[in-house]
Amino acid sequence: MELEGIQVDIKPYAGPGQLRAFADVTARTPAGELTIRGYRVVSNKVGGLWVAAPSTTYTKDGQTKNKRVVDASRATERRISEAVMEAYRRATTN
């Protein structure tokens, strides 16, 4: 699937913890638009930011597991992460 453009709807979050924002990503493809909800901008322990892809949590053998909801090529994931981070910077810079 070729992405022709990416639009990000970012919602900054100022609550406790390492979560900094929620993001929904809409990609234009030759077949039409595809919206993926549930990306997150997260802060690591030293203040760096990264984009977490949508995931679901489940329990197996008494252990909590996370599984990605969307798999994409590295190039596509990089383009989405860059678009989400740019939207986050624009939304949080005055």
Backbone bond lengths (Angstrom), bond angles and torsions (degrees), N, CA, C in turn:
res aa  C-N    CA-C-N  psi(-1)  N-CA   C-N-CA  omega(-1)  CA-C   N-CA-C  phi
1 M - - - 1.448 - - 1.518 108.09 -
2 E 1.297 117.64 125.44 1.455 122.53 178.99 1.518 109.31 -95.31
3 L 1.329 115.98 131.56 1.457 121.13 177.66 1.513 108.99 -93.15
4 E 1.316 116.75 126.86 1.457 120.54 179.71 1.518 111.36 -96.11
5 G 1.305 118.37 -22.37 1.449 121.94 -179.89 1.514 109.46 -171.63
6 I 1.323 114.68 151.30 1.457 119.78 -178.70 1.524 108.45 -127.01
7 Q 1.316 115.46 131.30 1.463 122.22 175.60 1.524 107.03 -118.78
8 V 1.346 116.48 137.66 1.454 121.09 -177.50 1.517 109.90 -121.53
9 D 1.320 115.96 129.61 1.462 122.69 171.47 1.525 105.97 -102.91
10 I 1.332 116.85 108.10 1.469 121.60 -173.71 1.524 110.31 -106.59
11 K 1.323 115.50 139.43 1.462 121.61 178.36 1.529 108.11 -127.97
12 P 1.355 117.88 95.95 1.465 119.49 179.04 1.527 111.10 -58.27
13 Y 1.327 115.14 147.72 1.462 122.46 -178.24 1.519 107.49 -127.15
14 A 1.336 116.95 126.97 1.465 121.49 -176.54 1.529 112.02 -111.02
15 G 1.310 118.31 18.68 1.458 121.87 -178.54 1.522 111.94 -79.36
16 P 1.321 116.12 -175.12 1.458 120.65 -179.09 1.534 111.81 -71.29
17 G 1.312 115.62 162.62 1.462 120.72 176.76 1.509 112.41 92.42
18 Q 1.321 115.35 -165.75 1.458 121.42 -173.14 1.528 113.81 -96.30
19 L 1.317 118.36 -5.57 1.456 122.11 178.58 1.523 109.54 -70.84
20 R 1.327 117.20 130.88 1.459 121.66 -179.51 1.525 113.45 -114.20
21 A 1.344 117.36 -25.25 1.469 119.54 -179.46 1.522 110.25 -167.62
22 F 1.325 113.98 156.80 1.460 122.61 169.73 1.522 106.96 -106.82
23 A 1.325 117.44 149.48 1.461 120.17 179.43 1.517 110.70 -144.69
24 D 1.327 114.43 139.43 1.458 122.21 170.52 1.522 106.54 -111.47
25 V 1.317 117.45 135.85 1.455 122.55 -175.58 1.523 109.24 -116.61
26 T 1.323 116.02 128.01 1.458 121.44 175.11 1.519 108.07 -114.43
27 A 1.316 116.17 124.04 1.461 122.31 179.57 1.523 108.85 -113.21
28 R 1.322 115.18 134.43 1.462 120.05 173.71 1.527 107.46 -88.94
29 T 1.316 115.85 129.75 1.457 122.19 178.61 1.523 107.84 -125.03
30 P 1.316 118.68 166.43 1.467 119.55 176.82 1.533 112.57 -56.99
31 A 1.331 117.57 -26.11 1.470 120.97 -178.80 1.525 112.82 -88.99
32 G 1.332 118.28 -7.89 1.465 121.63 -177.91 1.516 110.56 131.55
33 E 1.315 115.74 -168.69 1.462 120.51 -177.77 1.527 111.83 -87.39
34 L 1.331 114.72 146.95 1.455 122.67 176.57 1.521 106.83 -130.75
35 T 1.343 117.89 121.63 1.462 121.94 178.29 1.516 109.09 -108.89
36 I 1.319 114.69 129.59 1.461 121.97 177.63 1.519 106.62 -117.18
37 R 1.316 116.17 118.52 1.461 121.57 -177.83 1.524 110.28 -99.76
38 G 1.329 115.64 148.99 1.445 119.35 171.32 1.515 117.28 106.45
39 Y 1.345 118.06 10.08 1.461 117.60 172.18 1.524 108.10 -67.93
40 R 1.346 116.23 155.14 1.460 120.69 179.29 1.520 109.58 -136.74
41 V 1.334 115.62 142.64 1.463 121.16 169.83 1.521 105.76 -96.93
42 V 1.330 116.41 124.84 1.460 122.44 -173.86 1.532 109.18 -125.44
43 S 1.325 116.20 143.57 1.455 122.90 176.23 1.526 108.72 -97.52
44 N 1.335 116.24 136.39 1.467 117.60 175.09 1.530 109.03 -87.59
45 K 1.304 117.60 -178.71 1.471 121.41 -173.16 1.518 113.65 -66.90
46 V 1.321 118.60 -20.20 1.462 120.65 178.74 1.528 112.21 -104.48
47 G 1.332 116.81 11.53 1.457 121.52 174.46 1.507 116.20 94.66
48 G 1.335 118.51 -4.21 1.461 120.51 176.63 1.519 110.69 -70.81
49 L 1.321 116.10 150.86 1.467 121.15 -179.09 1.518 110.08 -108.77
50 W 1.323 115.77 147.28 1.455 121.94 175.19 1.522 108.91 -147.89
51 V 1.318 115.68 162.41 1.468 122.19 -178.82 1.520 108.72 -103.71
52 A 1.328 115.72 124.67 1.465 122.06 176.41 1.527 108.38 -99.81
53 A 1.316 115.53 129.65 1.464 120.63 178.35 1.522 110.01 -73.94
54 P 1.332 117.34 158.04 1.464 119.91 177.36 1.528 111.00 -57.17
55 S 1.325 115.97 140.51 1.456 120.78 179.18 1.522 110.07 -146.44
56 T 1.314 114.69 165.73 1.451 121.01 176.18 1.528 107.76 -123.15
57 T 1.314 116.13 149.36 1.456 121.65 -178.79 1.521 109.31 -110.43
58 Y 1.330 115.88 138.61 1.455 120.52 177.63 1.532 108.74 -146.65
59 T 1.308 116.52 166.77 1.461 121.62 178.99 1.523 109.19 -112.92
60 K 1.341 115.49 131.55 1.457 121.54 177.70 1.519 107.39 -137.19
61 D 1.320 115.97 126.22 1.467 121.81 -179.42 1.525 111.85 53.98
62 G 1.335 115.83 37.60 1.457 121.03 177.42 1.517 114.85 78.83
63 Q 1.329 118.06 2.59 1.452 121.51 179.95 1.517 110.20 -112.81
64 T 1.334 115.70 139.85 1.456 120.87 176.82 1.518 108.98 -79.31
65 K 1.310 116.44 129.93 1.463 123.18 -178.99 1.525 109.01 -123.13
66 N 1.316 115.92 152.01 1.464 122.51 173.20 1.520 108.48 -117.17
67 K 1.320 116.13 141.81 1.460 121.33 177.72 1.519 108.70 -134.32
68 R 1.310 115.51 131.08 1.468 119.89 178.32 1.521 109.87 -62.92
69 V 1.304 115.95 143.77 1.457 121.96 178.62 1.528 110.18 -88.92
70 V 1.331 116.81 -30.53 1.458 122.75 -175.95 1.522 109.44 -125.02
71 D 1.317 117.14 130.50 1.457 122.17 172.18 1.522 107.75 -112.86
72 A 1.323 115.91 137.44 1.465 121.03 179.79 1.521 108.49 -145.55
73 S 1.319 116.08 165.63 1.461 120.18 176.84 1.527 109.27 -64.85
74 R 1.317 115.91 160.42 1.470 120.02 178.45 1.524 111.03 -58.21
75 A 1.317 116.32 -41.62 1.464 120.13 -178.93 1.529 111.06 -62.78
76 T 1.328 116.32 -42.23 1.467 120.16 178.90 1.515 110.36 -67.54
77 E 1.322 117.78 -43.71 1.465 120.35 178.25 1.523 110.66 -60.73
78 R 1.325 117.36 -40.60 1.462 121.44 178.90 1.528 110.96 -62.91
79 R 1.339 116.98 -44.98 1.473 120.21 178.88 1.518 110.95 -62.03
80 I 1.324 117.40 -42.04 1.468 120.85 179.30 1.526 109.91 -65.29
81 S 1.338 117.48 -46.43 1.468 120.84 -179.90 1.523 111.23 -60.08
82 E 1.330 117.02 -43.76 1.461 120.48 179.01 1.527 111.10 -62.45
83 A 1.319 117.07 -41.60 1.466 120.80 179.49 1.529 111.24 -66.02
84 V 1.335 117.06 -40.99 1.470 120.94 178.92 1.526 109.91 -65.39
85 M 1.336 118.05 -45.03 1.463 120.69 -179.78 1.522 111.34 -64.28
86 E 1.308 118.02 -40.07 1.465 120.86 177.83 1.532 110.40 -63.34
87 A 1.319 117.38 -43.41 1.468 120.72 177.33 1.530 110.86 -62.80
88 Y 1.331 116.74 -39.18 1.463 120.89 178.12 1.523 110.59 -63.85
89 R 1.330 117.21 -45.60 1.470 120.58 179.43 1.525 111.20 -60.71
90 R 1.326 116.40 -44.00 1.484 120.07 178.82 1.523 110.77 -62.87
91 A 1.332 117.18 -39.96 1.469 121.05 -176.41 1.523 112.40 -72.90
92 T 1.320 117.91 -25.08 1.469 119.96 -174.37 1.523 113.01 -108.72
93 T 1.319 118.29 -0.64 1.458 121.30 177.82 1.516 108.90 -104.45
94 N 1.318 115.43 129.09 1.487 119.33 179.63 1.482 110.66 -102.57
